[in-house]
Amino acid sequence: MFTGFGQVTGQFLTYDAFINLLNSRAFVDDAYAQYGGKLWWSAALSLLLLLGIGLPARGRLALPNWLAPVPYVVVASIAAILFLRGGEGARGLPASYPTLAYASLYGIEFALSPNRIREGVYLQRTSEPVDHIVLVIDESVSGHYLDINSPSGVETGLSRQWPGITISNFGVVPSITNCSIGSNLALRFGGTRENYRNRIAAGPSIWAFAKSAGMKTVYIDAQRTGGALHNGMNDEEVALIDRFFQFDDEPVLTRDSRVAEQIAIEVSKPEPSFIVANKVGAHFPVHDKFPDEYMTYRPTLPRGQFTDVSDTGNREGFDGSAESWRQYRNAYRNTIAWNVGAFFDRLLATADLSSSALIYTSDHGQNLREDGSSGLSTHCNADPGGSEGAVPLVYIAGADVLPLAKEIRGNGSHYRIFPTLLRLMGYDPKRAQQIYGPDLSDTSEEPETFNTRFNARLGQLPQWQSIDAETLLIPDDQDAEN
């Protein structure tokens, strides 16, 4: 496990990353499909060590029996040191020790953690909810790659005027963290930079608030099929969802179009509804996530290998060279043109949003090596650059819905989405702010930082990384041949 993580990411396996891997264990098949070669190589190296230990010795040293527990004592000692240091301090140790120590820590934490009962909805409503509230969470879309945030950005349709609605762009803002599971969890359970762990562990979900406000709850998931759950969702959450949509028979290429169609259907219904949509977006592999007619940026990655893969795929033919990343960025921009641009063209042309409020963002950004740095991973890095936490944030509202200024920069982040949703549902905004922080109508400045230690445990505090939105690198004109 330790060697495999290093082979894939080129980074040290921290305790935070170890927890992320455990939380994502349902997708071990996807990881194997994408990184099978590197995992087999890591297994081969580990097998050599196993064989070396297992081979019979030609001679034996007469060691006293009291030395037999030494390996266990070593692991226990390392685990104790890590416990005292909040999971940090294993760098430089032989590969066999950190994961055993991490597993010991996790087991201790699990055994000692109290069973917490999730709170019920405790806020009072002071107004009626907006007829239809929609949260669209894209996948792996970097805010600075969109035309609303960059002169050379990909056309999205969000920079145009549409009748009957107002579009407020908050610019490039920080995500909660640079990995899908953490951002999605906190978007569904809320919390501030200080209390998000408590809210995720014991607070009511956004579904519970919507149900308490008398709204029908709708979940549209374009990333998974067959009822599979992801991003930390469990049966407890699903029980609060009235209508759950996945597109089992729909090709990956057109699933985001189906998301737009389904949102248009839901907002046309008379009963108030709260809708969350997880889009396919632009997660790797990006080779085949756009049709041929959207191949505006060239040269691009070889096509035809991953036509029905949502968010994984092996790296065959991608070596991480400057030319490979150039082709990747072009494929990424083509994907955005289709899964963001065409998505909003379809949604805004067909959906009646006159009595609706829609918030659009992405779970995290991407590191596409615009600076020429080495590596193969685009996000979830233990030591990420600012672009991994740089996401778009757009508010779209009908004429009779809570308005926001058209251009509001410097006071947006993922953390403001949950209290904004509560405000739209009619809950007391002052009381909500005391627990969940300011909403998007607040003009105070927001730190431009995302959390690189989301699983802060054992006394460790979250670790913050600036997105530095003003200095994010955008694709060079030389990437594409016109």
C-alpha positions as CSV (number, residue, x, y, z in Angstrom):
1,M,0.0,0.0,0.0
2,F,2.7,2.4,1.0
3,T,4.9,1.7,-2.1
4,G,1.8,1.8,-4.4
5,F,0.8,5.2,-3.1
6,G,4.3,6.5,-3.8
7,Q,4.4,5.0,-7.2
8,V,1.1,6.5,-8.2
9,T,1.4,10.0,-6.6
10,G,5.2,10.4,-6.2
11,Q,4.5,11.6,-2.6
12,F,4.7,10.3,0.9
13,L,1.7,8.5,2.4
14,T,0.5,10.7,5.2
15,Y,-2.0,9.7,7.8
16,D,-4.5,12.1,6.2
17,A,-4.0,10.4,2.8
18,F,-4.3,7.0,4.5
19,I,-7.7,7.9,5.9
20,N,-8.8,9.2,2.4
21,L,-7.8,5.8,0.9
22,L,-9.8,3.9,3.5
23,N,-12.8,6.1,3.0
24,S,-12.5,5.4,-0.8
25,R,-12.1,1.6,-0.4
26,A,-15.4,1.0,-2.3
27,F,-13.6,2.0,-5.4
28,V,-10.6,-0.3,-5.2
29,D,-11.6,-1.8,-8.5
30,D,-11.5,1.7,-10.2
31,A,-8.1,2.3,-8.7
32,Y,-6.8,-1.0,-10.0
33,A,-8.2,-0.2,-13.5
34,Q,-6.4,3.1,-13.5
35,Y,-3.1,2.2,-11.8
36,G,-2.9,-1.5,-12.2
37,G,0.6,-1.5,-13.7
38,K,2.0,0.6,-10.8
39,L,0.2,-1.5,-8.2
40,W,1.5,-4.7,-9.7
41,W,5.0,-3.3,-9.7
42,S,4.6,-2.3,-6.0
43,A,3.3,-5.8,-5.3
44,A,6.3,-7.3,-7.0
45,L,8.7,-5.2,-4.9
46,S,6.8,-6.3,-1.7
47,L,6.9,-9.9,-2.8
48,L,10.7,-9.8,-3.0
49,L,10.8,-8.7,0.6
50,L,8.4,-11.4,1.5
51,L,10.5,-14.0,-0.2
52,G,13.6,-12.7,1.4
53,I,12.1,-13.1,4.8
54,G,10.6,-16.5,4.0
55,L,13.8,-18.1,2.5
56,P,15.4,-20.6,5.0
57,A,18.6,-19.3,6.4
58,R,21.8,-21.3,5.9
59,G,22.8,-20.6,9.4
60,R,20.9,-19.6,12.5
61,L,21.9,-17.2,15.2
62,A,20.8,-18.4,18.6
63,L,18.6,-15.4,19.6
64,P,16.9,-15.4,23.0
65,N,13.1,-15.8,22.9
66,W,12.6,-12.4,24.5
67,L,13.6,-10.8,21.2
68,A,10.6,-12.3,19.4
69,P,8.2,-9.4,20.3
70,V,10.7,-6.7,19.0
71,P,8.9,-6.1,15.7
72,Y,5.6,-5.6,17.5
73,V,7.2,-3.3,20.0
74,V,8.7,-1.2,17.1
75,V,5.3,-0.8,15.4
76,A,3.6,0.0,18.7
77,S,6.3,2.6,19.5
78,I,5.9,4.2,16.1
79,A,2.1,4.3,16.6
80,A,2.6,5.9,20.0
81,I,4.9,8.6,18.5
82,L,2.4,9.2,15.7
83,F,-0.4,9.5,18.2
84,L,1.5,12.1,20.2
85,R,2.3,14.0,17.0
86,G,-1.1,13.9,15.5
87,G,-0.2,11.3,12.8
88,E,2.9,13.1,11.7
89,G,6.5,11.8,12.0
90,A,6.7,8.6,9.9
91,R,8.8,10.1,7.0
92,G,12.0,8.3,6.4
93,L,11.0,5.0,8.0
94,P,11.1,1.7,6.1
95,A,7.9,1.3,4.0
96,S,6.6,-1.6,6.1
97,Y,6.2,0.5,9.3
98,P,4.1,3.6,8.5
99,T,1.1,1.7,7.2
100,L,1.1,-0.8,10.1
101,A,1.3,2.2,12.5
102,Y,-1.4,4.1,10.7
103,A,-3.7,1.0,10.8
104,S,-3.0,0.7,14.5
105,L,-3.9,4.4,15.0
106,Y,-7.1,4.0,13.0
107,G,-8.1,0.9,14.9
108,I,-7.6,2.7,18.2
109,E,-9.5,5.8,17.0
110,F,-12.4,3.6,15.8
111,A,-12.6,1.7,19.0
112,L,-12.5,4.8,21.2
113,S,-14.8,6.9,19.2
114,P,-18.2,7.3,20.8
115,N,-21.3,6.5,18.8
116,R,-22.7,9.9,18.1
117,I,-26.4,10.4,17.5
118,R,-27.1,12.8,14.6
119,E,-29.0,15.9,15.6
120,G,-32.4,16.8,14.3
121,V,-33.2,20.0,12.5
122,Y,-33.0,22.7,15.2
123,L,-33.3,26.0,13.2
124,Q,-36.6,27.9,12.9
125,R,-37.9,29.1,9.6
126,T,-38.8,32.7,9.2
127,S,-40.1,32.6,5.6
128,E,-41.3,30.3,2.9
129,P,-38.7,28.5,0.8
130,V,-37.9,29.3,-2.7
131,D,-40.0,27.1,-5.0
132,H,-37.0,25.2,-6.4
133,I,-33.4,25.2,-5.0
134,V,-30.7,23.4,-7.1
135,L,-27.1,22.7,-6.1
136,V,-25.0,21.5,-9.1
137,I,-21.7,20.1,-8.0
138,D,-19.4,19.6,-11.0
139,E,-16.4,17.2,-11.0
140,S,-12.8,18.4,-11.3
141,V,-13.6,21.8,-13.0
142,S,-11.0,24.5,-12.3
143,G,-12.6,27.9,-12.1
144,H,-9.8,29.7,-14.0
145,Y,-10.5,27.6,-17.1
146,L,-13.9,29.1,-17.6
147,D,-14.6,32.2,-19.8
148,I,-16.4,33.9,-16.9
149,N,-13.1,34.1,-15.0
150,S,-10.4,34.3,-17.7
151,P,-10.2,36.0,-21.1
152,S,-8.8,32.8,-22.6
153,G,-11.2,30.5,-20.7
154,V,-13.6,28.0,-22.3
155,E,-17.0,29.3,-23.3
156,T,-19.6,28.2,-20.8
157,G,-22.8,30.1,-21.7
158,L,-22.7,31.7,-18.2
159,S,-21.2,35.0,-19.6
160,R,-24.3,35.6,-21.7
161,Q,-27.6,37.2,-20.7
162,W,-30.6,34.9,-20.4
163,P,-34.1,36.2,-20.1
164,G,-35.8,36.0,-16.7
165,I,-32.7,35.1,-14.6
166,T,-29.8,36.9,-13.0
167,I,-26.3,35.3,-13.0
168,S,-24.0,36.3,-10.2
169,N,-20.4,35.2,-10.6
170,F,-18.2,35.0,-7.5
171,G,-15.1,34.3,-9.5
172,V,-12.5,31.7,-8.7
173,V,-13.0,30.6,-5.0
174,P,-11.5,28.1,-2.7
175,S,-13.0,24.6,-2.4
176,I,-13.3,22.9,1.0
177,T,-10.5,20.5,0.1
178,N,-8.8,19.1,-2.9
179,C,-10.4,15.7,-2.8
180,S,-14.0,14.8,-3.8
181,I,-15.1,13.0,-0.7
182,G,-14.2,15.8,1.7
183,S,-15.8,18.6,-0.4
184,N,-19.0,16.7,-1.0
185,L,-19.4,15.7,2.6
186,A,-19.0,19.2,3.9
187,L,-21.3,20.6,1.1
188,R,-24.0,18.2,2.3
189,F,-23.5,18.7,6.1
190,G,-22.2,22.3,6.2
191,G,-19.9,23.8,8.8
192,T,-17.2,26.4,9.0
193,R,-13.5,26.1,8.8
194,E,-13.5,25.6,12.6
195,N,-16.4,23.2,13.1
196,Y,-16.9,21.2,9.9
197,R,-15.7,18.0,11.5
198,N,-18.4,18.3,14.2
199,R,-21.1,19.1,11.7
200,I,-20.2,16.2,9.5
201,A,-20.1,13.8,12.4
202,A,-23.3,14.9,14.2
203,G,-25.1,17.7,12.3
204,P,-28.3,17.2,10.2
205,S,-27.8,16.9,6.5
206,I,-29.0,19.4,3.9
207,W,-31.6,16.7,3.0
208,A,-33.0,16.9,6.6
209,F,-33.3,20.7,6.4
210,A,-35.1,20.5,3.1
211,K,-37.5,17.9,4.3
212,S,-38.3,19.9,7.4
213,A,-39.0,22.9,5.1
214,G,-41.6,20.8,3.3
215,M,-39.6,20.3,0.1
216,K,-39.3,17.2,-2.0
217,T,-35.7,16.1,-2.1
218,V,-34.1,15.0,-5.4
219,Y,-30.6,13.5,-6.0
220,I,-29.3,13.3,-9.5
221,D,-26.1,11.3,-9.7
222,A,-24.4,11.1,-13.1
223,Q,-21.2,9.6,-11.8
224,R,-22.4,6.2,-10.6
225,T,-24.8,3.5,-11.7
226,G,-26.8,0.6,-10.2
227,G,-27.6,2.5,-7.0
228,A,-23.9,2.7,-5.9
229,L,-23.2,5.4,-3.4
230,H,-20.1,7.5,-3.2
231,N,-18.5,10.6,-1.6
232,G,-19.4,9.4,1.9
233,M,-23.1,9.0,1.3
234,N,-24.9,6.2,3.2
235,D,-28.3,4.6,3.6
236,E,-29.2,7.1,6.3
237,E,-28.9,10.0,3.8
238,V,-30.6,8.0,1.1
239,A,-33.6,7.5,3.4
240,L,-34.2,11.3,3.2
241,I,-34.2,11.4,-0.6
242,D,-37.6,11.3,-2.3
243,R,-36.4,10.9,-5.9
244,F,-32.9,9.3,-6.7
245,F,-31.8,9.3,-10.3
246,Q,-28.9,7.5,-12.0
247,F,-28.5,6.9,-15.7
248,D,-27.5,3.2,-15.9
249,D,-28.1,2.9,-19.7
250,E,-26.8,6.3,-20.7
251,P,-23.3,6.6,-22.2
252,V,-20.9,8.7,-20.1
253,L,-20.6,11.1,-22.9
254,T,-24.2,12.3,-22.6
255,R,-24.9,11.9,-18.9
256,D,-24.5,15.6,-18.1
257,S,-27.0,16.4,-20.8
258,R,-29.4,14.1,-19.0
259,V,-28.7,15.9,-15.8
260,A,-29.7,19.2,-17.5
261,E,-32.9,17.5,-18.8
262,Q,-33.8,16.1,-15.4
263,I,-33.3,19.4,-13.6
264,A,-35.6,21.1,-16.2
265,I,-38.2,18.4,-15.4
266,E,-37.9,18.8,-11.7
267,V,-38.2,22.6,-11.6
268,S,-41.3,22.4,-13.7
269,K,-43.2,20.5,-11.0
270,P,-45.6,22.4,-8.8
271,E,-44.3,21.1,-5.4
272,P,-41.3,22.9,-3.9
273,S,-38.1,20.8,-4.3
274,F,-34.5,20.7,-3.3
275,I,-32.2,19.2,-5.9
276,V,-28.5,18.1,-5.7
277,A,-26.8,17.0,-8.9
278,N,-23.3,15.4,-9.1
279,K,-22.1,15.8,-12.7
280,V,-19.6,13.8,-14.7
281,G,-17.7,17.0,-15.3
282,A,-14.0,16.7,-16.2
283,H,-12.5,14.0,-14.0
284,F,-9.8,12.0,-15.7
285,P,-9.8,10.3,-18.1
286,V,-10.7,13.3,-20.3
287,H,-9.8,11.5,-23.5
288,D,-13.4,10.7,-24.6
289,K,-15.7,13.0,-22.5
290,F,-16.6,15.2,-25.5
291,P,-18.0,14.5,-29.0
292,D,-15.9,15.0,-32.1
293,E,-17.6,18.3,-33.0
294,Y,-16.3,19.8,-29.7
295,M,-12.7,19.0,-30.5
296,T,-11.8,22.7,-30.7
297,Y,-8.5,22.5,-28.9
298,R,-5.8,20.3,-30.6
299,P,-3.6,18.3,-30.4
300,T,-5.5,16.2,-27.9
301,L,-5.1,12.8,-26.2
302,P,-5.7,9.6,-28.2
303,R,-9.4,8.8,-28.3
304,G,-11.4,5.6,-28.2
305,Q,-9.9,4.0,-25.1
306,F,-12.2,5.3,-22.4
307,T,-15.6,5.9,-24.1
308,D,-17.6,4.6,-21.2
309,V,-15.5,5.4,-18.2
310,S,-16.8,8.1,-15.8
311,D,-13.9,8.9,-13.5
312,T,-11.1,6.4,-13.8
313,G,-9.0,4.7,-16.4
314,N,-5.5,3.5,-16.8
315,R,-2.7,5.8,-17.9
316,E,-1.6,3.8,-20.9
317,G,0.0,6.2,-23.4
318,F,0.3,9.0,-20.9
319,D,3.8,9.5,-19.6
320,G,3.6,12.8,-17.9
321,S,5.8,14.6,-20.4
322,A,5.4,18.2,-21.3
323,E,3.7,17.1,-24.6
324,S,1.4,14.7,-22.8
325,W,0.3,17.4,-20.5
326,R,-0.2,19.8,-23.4
327,Q,-2.6,17.2,-25.0
328,Y,-4.2,16.6,-21.6
329,R,-5.0,20.3,-21.2
330,N,-6.5,20.5,-24.7
331,A,-8.6,17.5,-24.0
332,Y,-9.6,19.0,-20.7
333,R,-10.7,22.2,-22.3
334,N,-12.7,20.3,-24.9
335,T,-14.4,18.4,-22.1
336,I,-15.3,21.7,-20.3
337,A,-16.8,23.0,-23.5
338,W,-19.1,20.0,-23.7
339,N,-19.8,19.1,-20.0
340,V,-20.0,22.7,-18.8
341,G,-20.7,24.9,-21.8
342,A,-23.2,22.7,-23.6
343,F,-24.7,21.7,-20.2
344,F,-25.6,25.3,-19.4
345,D,-26.7,26.0,-22.9
346,R,-29.2,23.2,-22.7
347,L,-30.2,23.9,-19.1
348,L,-30.7,27.6,-19.4
349,A,-32.6,27.3,-22.8
350,T,-35.0,24.6,-21.6
351,A,-35.5,25.0,-17.8
352,D,-37.9,27.5,-16.4
353,L,-35.8,29.0,-13.6
354,S,-38.1,32.0,-13.0
355,S,-39.0,30.8,-9.5
356,S,-35.7,28.9,-8.8
357,A,-32.3,29.5,-7.3
358,L,-29.3,27.5,-8.6
359,I,-25.8,27.4,-7.2
360,Y,-23.0,26.0,-9.4
361,T,-19.6,24.9,-8.2
362,S,-17.1,22.1,-8.5
363,D,-15.8,19.7,-5.8
364,H,-12.2,20.7,-6.4
365,G,-9.9,22.1,-9.0
366,Q,-7.0,20.6,-11.0
367,N,-3.3,20.6,-11.2
368,L,-2.6,20.3,-14.9
369,R,1.1,21.1,-14.7
370,E,0.8,24.5,-16.4
371,D,4.1,25.4,-14.7
372,G,5.9,22.4,-16.1
373,S,6.2,20.5,-12.8
374,S,6.4,16.7,-12.8
375,G,3.8,14.2,-11.7
376,L,0.8,12.3,-13.0
377,S,-2.0,13.1,-10.4
378,T,-4.3,16.1,-10.9
379,H,-5.8,16.4,-7.4
380,C,-5.9,14.7,-4.0
381,N,-2.2,15.4,-3.6
382,A,-0.9,15.5,0.0
383,D,1.1,18.7,-0.9
384,P,-1.0,20.4,-3.5
385,G,-0.6,23.6,-5.4
386,G,-3.3,26.3,-5.3
387,S,-5.0,25.2,-8.5
388,E,-6.2,22.0,-6.9
389,G,-8.5,24.1,-4.7
390,A,-9.6,26.7,-7.2
391,V,-13.2,26.2,-8.2
392,P,-16.0,28.3,-9.9
393,L,-19.0,29.6,-7.9
394,V,-22.0,31.0,-9.7
395,Y,-25.5,31.9,-8.4
396,I,-28.4,31.8,-10.8
397,A,-31.7,33.2,-9.7
398,G,-35.1,33.9,-11.1
399,A,-36.5,37.4,-11.1
400,D,-38.6,36.9,-7.9
401,V,-35.9,35.1,-6.0
402,L,-33.3,36.4,-3.5
403,P,-31.0,38.5,-5.7
404,L,-27.3,38.9,-5.4
405,A,-25.0,41.5,-7.1
406,K,-23.8,40.4,-10.6
407,E,-20.1,40.5,-9.8
408,I,-19.0,39.7,-6.3
409,R,-15.3,38.8,-5.9
410,G,-13.4,38.0,-2.7
411,N,-16.2,36.9,-0.5
412,G,-17.1,33.4,-1.8
413,S,-16.1,29.9,-0.9
414,H,-17.6,26.4,-0.5
415,Y,-18.3,27.2,3.1
416,R,-20.9,29.8,2.2
417,I,-23.0,27.5,0.1
418,F,-24.7,25.6,3.0
419,P,-25.9,28.7,4.8
420,T,-27.1,30.1,1.5
421,L,-29.1,27.0,0.9
422,L,-30.6,27.3,4.4
423,R,-31.5,31.0,3.7
424,L,-33.2,30.0,0.5
425,M,-35.2,27.3,2.4
426,G,-36.5,30.0,4.7
427,Y,-34.4,29.3,7.8
428,D,-33.5,32.2,10.1
429,P,-30.3,33.6,8.5
430,K,-28.9,35.1,11.7
431,R,-29.2,31.9,13.6
432,A,-27.8,29.8,10.7
433,Q,-24.8,32.1,10.5
434,Q,-24.0,31.5,14.1
435,I,-23.5,27.8,13.3
436,Y,-22.6,27.6,9.6
437,G,-21.0,31.0,9.0
438,P,-21.9,33.7,6.5
439,D,-23.9,33.1,3.4
440,L,-23.3,34.5,-0.1
441,S,-25.2,37.7,0.6
442,D,-22.6,38.7,3.2
443,T,-20.1,41.2,1.9
444,S,-17.3,40.3,4.3
445,E,-14.1,38.9,2.8
446,E,-13.4,35.2,2.8
447,P,-9.9,33.6,3.2
448,E,-8.7,32.3,-0.1
449,T,-7.6,29.0,1.4
450,F,-8.6,25.3,1.1
451,N,-8.0,22.5,3.6
452,T,-5.1,20.1,2.7
453,R,-5.5,18.2,6.0
454,F,-9.2,17.5,5.9
455,N,-8.9,14.4,8.1
456,A,-7.3,16.4,10.9
457,R,-7.2,14.0,13.8
458,L,-5.4,13.2,17.0
459,G,-5.1,16.8,18.0
460,Q,-3.9,18.0,14.6
461,L,-5.4,21.1,13.1
462,P,-6.5,21.6,9.5
463,Q,-3.8,22.8,7.2
464,W,-4.6,25.7,4.8
465,Q,-3.3,26.3,1.3
466,S,-3.9,29.5,-0.6
467,I,-5.4,29.3,-4.1
468,D,-3.9,32.7,-4.9
469,A,-6.5,33.3,-7.6
470,E,-4.8,36.3,-9.1
471,T,-1.7,34.3,-10.0
472,L,-3.2,31.0,-11.2
473,L,-1.7,29.9,-14.5
474,I,-4.1,29.6,-17.4
475,P,-3.4,27.5,-20.6
476,D,-0.8,29.0,-22.8
477,D,-1.9,29.9,-26.4
478,Q,0.8,27.5,-27.6
479,D,-1.1,24.6,-26.1
480,A,-3.6,24.6,-29.0
481,E,-2.9,24.7,-32.7
482,N,-5.6,26.8,-34.5
